[in-house]
Amino acid sequence: MLWSRAFIPTLREIPQEAESLSHQLMLRAGLVRPLVAGVYSYLPLGLRVLNKIERIVREEMDSCGAVELLLPALQPEEIWAKSGRDKEIGDVMFRFRDRRGRRLCLGPTHEEVITQLVKQNIFSYRQLPLILYQIQVKFRDEIRPRFGLVRSCEFIMKDAYSFDQDQHGLKRSYDKMLMAYQRIFKRCGLSFLVIEADPGLMGGSLSHEFLVPAESGEDVVLCCPDCKFVTRETKDAVNCPKCNINLQRLNSIEVGHIFQLGTKYSKVFQVNLLNQQGNQNTIIMGCYGIGVSRLISAILEQNHDDNGIIWPREVSPFGIIILPLEIENKNIYKAGMEIYNELQKSGFSVLLDDRNERAGVKFNDADLLGIPLQIVIGERFVKDDKIELKIRRTGERVVLVRERLTEEIGRYLQESRD
């Protein structure tokens, strides 16, 4: 992509409305723009990051045998009344009547919808186990939207639902998701904590939360610096039950939550099937959520420096940015275009900064955007036919002849995989 033809509105100053570091970086790097409080437009760079995250999620869900579908965002309020959650969820739900007078809502989650769907289509143990998932927009009428995509009114989630004929089957499905979630967050470049949690409004017997330590996080946990034991914050001082040392207080962002629902919803909706003995059994359920759009904020909270974003390789909007420093110099501009075309043909995702801007502006914007590799074409190229390769995360710079460029990029990619 050529910068001059892209839509990348970077900002030099920190916007006043940005409360957290990740929110500041998202706005300054031109990833998103607010429409109203808690509602955001994803600009091209932000959408590329979102697509990269969704691809990781899909690959890991598919590897577990989960099957993707798409459920309606618009839901009849009566199915929420049937589960009793219409009153429990309260004013968080967007509710309205259509022109026929039907009471509808915008889905904050989809347990009721998926349970009804399975009731209509699954009848025998031979159709199980089954894991269905979607990546979809959700809606919650937050009292105070905060921190950009961390607490917003419209957001993107991956929600999966498992259906088994017994508790042993649920445990197998649950353990698959538990491991898949850890792979997803590692691939997103995150350091995270896993904690057994209260199922709360979702219900069920067991749940685990996935938390990303971050200064702006609203969830507070206590963590042992030695053995990494984690627990929820309490009023009293607590020592680690394993190491007997003081636990550290950590702010964090919840990025995922999984639940063993049991028969909480399947009993209410009478989702039964015939078992091997020909008897009716109630289906056993689990549900598994990831805040896909929230992951962007979590990644930024952990991957930045004073100059801007430092994207983990798998979620970066581009792998490489090329910086020709003097566009009016025909040799520099030509070299930039040739390298751009060569790398594109080799399968790399590349952004070429072809703007007629000062070198300082290009350097600052490149660091702000945080693309992993920077290729600088300047005076060295004119004098000695050499270019500079900079690794954004470490700041390492390598001056090399053009013929070695692909080799050095391959070396970096191999090291980043290791």
N, C-alpha and C positions, 0 to 999 in steps of 0.2 A: 504494500500500500504506500502511496505517495502522500506525505503529510499535507501538501498543498491541495490535494483532492479529498482529504479526509475531514472529519469534523471532530477536532481535538481542542476544545476551548480551555486551555490551561489558565490558571490564575496565579499571580505573583503574591498577592496578599491573602491572608487567612480570612475567610468569610466570617462575619460576626455571628451568624446563626450556628456555626459548627461548634458543638459542645465537646466532642471527643477527637482524639488524634486521627482515628480512622475516618471520621466524618470530614475533617479538614482535608485529608489526603484525597478522598474520593472527589470532593468538590474542586480542589486545586488541580488535580490531574485530569479533570474532565471525564470522570467515569459516570457520574450521575448529575442530575439537576432536579431540585424540588419543584413540584407543581403546587401542592398545598402541604401543610404540615403532615408528615407521615406518608406522603405519596411521592414517588420518584420516577423520573424518566431515566432509562438506561441509555447512555450515549454509546457510540460505537465501541470505544475501548472497554467500557463497563460491560457491554453485552458480550464482547469476546471473552472476557474473564468469566462471566456467568456461564457461557456455553462450554468453556473448558471444565468448570466445576461440574456442570451437569453431565458432561461426557464421562468424567471419573466416576460419578455416582452411578450412571447407567452401566458402565463396565463392571463395577463391583456388584451391583444388584443382579445383573444378568449372570455373572459367574456363580451366584448362589442359586440359580434356577428360578429367580423371581421373574414375573412376566409383567410388562408394562401395559397400562391402559390409561384412559383419561376419563375422569368423572366430572359431572357438571358442578360448576361453582354455585349455580342457582339451585336452592334446595327448598322443598316444602317444609314449613315450620312444624307440621304435624309429626314428622318422623323424629324431631327433637323432643316434642312433647311425649312421644311414646317411650323414649329412653329416660325421660325426666331431666335431660340436660338443658332444656330450654330455660328453665328457671335457675339452674346451677350456673350457667354461663352468663346470665344476666345481660347487662347493657353492653357487654363486649361485642355482642352479635349485631350486625346490621340487619334490621328487619323492616319489612314494608308489605303493602298489599298491591297486587297487580290490578288491572282494570276489571278483572272478573271478581275481584274481592278476595282472592286466595291469599293467605298469609305465607310469605316467602322470606327467605334469608339468604345472605351471601355466606358461603361455608367457611367457618374458621378451621374446620377439620372434617373428616369424612367417615368416621366409624359407622354412623347410622346408615349412610348411603351405601357403603360397601357391604354391610351386613345384609341389607335388604336385597342387594344385587345377588349375593351368594345364595340367599334363601330361595330365590327364583330359579337358580340354575345348577346348584349342587345338591345331589340327592343320595349319593352312595359313597362309601369309604373308598371305592376304587378311583374316585376323582380327587382323592387327597394323597399326600399333602399338597397344598396350593399356597403360593405367595404371590400376591398381586401388588403392584406399586404404580405410583404416578408422580410426576413432577408438575406442580400446578400452582396457580396463584391462590392465596388465601386472604381472608379479610377479617380484621378485628378492629373494633372501634375503640382504640386506645385513648384513655383519658389524657395522657401526656406523651405523645410520640417523642422519642429521644434518640440521640446518637446515630442519626442517619438510618441505615438499614438494620440496626440492632433492634430497635423497637419502633416499627412502622405499622401503618394501618393496612397497607397492601404489601404482601411479601410472597416469596416463592418458597415452597416446601417440597421435599420428597417425602411422601408418606406411603409406607408399605404395610400390608396386612397379611398375616399368616393364618391358615385354616388347617387344623389337624383333628384327628378323631380321638386323641387321648393326650394326657399330660406329657407322656414321653415324647410324642411327636412335637408338641409345643416346645419342649426343651431343645430338641434338635434344631427347629426353626430359629428359636431365640439365639442359640449359640452361633448359628450361621451369621445372623445379623450382627451379633456382638463383635465377631471377628471382622466382618465386612466393614463395619463402621470404623474400626481402628485402621484398616487399610486405606479407607477413604481420607481420613483426616491426616494420615501420614503423607499420602500423595499430594495433599493440599499444602504441605509444608508446615504443618501445625504441631506444636507441643501441646498435649492435652491431658486431661485427667478423666478417669472413669470412676463414678461413685454410685453406690447403691442408693436409690432415692425413694421418696414417698410417691406412690402412683397418683395421688391427688384426684383431680376431677376426672382423669381418664379411667381410673378404677383398675382393678386387677390385684394380683398377689405380689408381683415383683417388678421392679423397674430399675434401669440404670441411666444415669445422665452422663453426657460427654461435655466437659467444660474446658474452655480455652482460657488460661490465665491472661488477664489483660487489665491494665490500670482503670479503664473506663467500665469494666464489667460490673453489673448490678448484683450478680450472684456472689456470695462470700462463702468460702470454704476454708477449712483448716487442713494444712498439709505438713507431713513430717519431712524435713529436709534430708533425712538419711534414707528411710525405707520407702518414702513416697506414699505412706498411708494417708488417706483422704477421708474427711468427714465434714458434715455440715457444721456451720458456725453455731456455737452455743453461748449462753450468757456467762457461763463459768469458764475459767481457765482450764484447758484440757492438755494432758500429756499424751504422747503417742503410746498406745497400749502395747506396742512391740518394743520400742526403743526407750520409753519413759523419758523422753525429752519434750520440750515445749513445741507445740505445733505452730506453724507460721500461718498468719492470716493472708489469704489470697483473694483478690477480686478476680472474677472470671465471667466469661460469656458462655451461656448454654448454646451449644451448636447442634446437639442431638439428644434424643430421649427415646428409649425403647421400653415396652411394657409387655408383661405376660397378662393379658386381659382375662384369660380363662373363659367363662361363660357369661360375663357381664352383659354383653350385647346380644349374643346368640340366644340366650334364654328369653330376653325381652321380645326379640323378633321371631322367636320359635324356629330357629334354624337347626333343623334336625336332619339326620341321615341314617341310612340303614347300615349297621355294622356287619361284620363277618357272620354273626349268628342270626342275622335278619331282624335284629331289634333296633328300635329308634334310639339314637344317641344325639346329644346336643354337641354341636361343633365347638371345639376349643380354639380360641383366637389369641393372636398377639398383634401389636401394632408398633411401628417403628418410624420415627420422624427425624428428618434433618432439615435445619434451616438453611436452604441452599443460598438464598440471597444474603442471609446473615453471615455466611461463611466469608464473604468478601470482606466485611468489616473485621472479622476475627483474624483473617490472614494479614490484613494491613496492620492491625495492632501488634502483631508479632514480627512483622517483616518490613522494617523501615529504619532509616537513620535521619540525621538532621537535614539531609538534602532531599529526602522524599521516600518513595516506595522502593522496596527490593523484592520483586516478585519471585516466589518459588517457580522453578522452570515449568512445571506442568500446568500452571494456571496463569502464566504470563500472557498478556494479550498478543504479544509478538515474542519471538525468540531472539531477534537481533534488530538493532537500530543502526542505520548508517548515517554518519554525520559528515557530509562534504562541507568544509568550513568556508569555502569561497565559491559560491555558486556561479559567480560571474567569470571565474577562471575556467575556461573550456576544458582543460585537461582534468581538473579536479571533478567537475560536474560529469564529464564523460566516464571517468573511472568509477564514480559513485553509481551511475546508471548500469555500467557493465557488471560491477560486483553485485548490485541488487538483482539483476536479471539472472546471473549465474547461481546465486544462492536460492532464488525462487525456483529455478529449474531443478535444483538439487533437493527440493522439498522443505526448505526452511521457510518459516513465516517471518517476513522482513518488513520493517517500516523504514522508508527513506525520507529523511528530513531534507526536503528539497526547497525549503523556504529561504528567501534572501534575507537572512537574519545574521546578526553578529554572532561570533563564535561563543561568547559568554551566554547568550540567550539559548543557543542550541545545547550547550553543555548543561545548563541549569534545567532545561526542560527534559533532557534525556535522563538526568538523575531523578527528577521528580516522577517521571513515568515509570522508572524502575525496571525497564526491560533488561534481561540478564546480561546480554552482550552488546557492547558499543564498538562500532568500527569507525575510527576517526581518520578522515582523509584531509590533510592540510599541507603545510609547507614542506614537511618531510617527503611527501609524495612528489612534489614538484622538484625538489633537489636530488633526492636519492631513490625515488621510486619505492618508498616505504610507507606503510600505513600502521596505525596503532589500534590494537585490540584491547579493550578495557572490560574487565569482569566487574559488573556492578556490585555484587555482594561483597567481594573482598577488596575492591579498588585496585587489584593487580593490573598492571599495564604491560603489554608485550609489543615491542616494535619489530615488525617483520616485513619481509618482501611479500608482495601480493600473492606470489605462487604458494606460500605456506599458509595462507589464510584458512582454507578449508581444513587443512590438517590440524591447526590450532583450535578451530571450532569443534572438530571431532574430539580432540583431547579434553576440552572443557566439558562437553556433553557426557563423555565417559566418566570423568571424575565426579560430575554432579549426580550421575546414577549411582556411583559407588557410595 
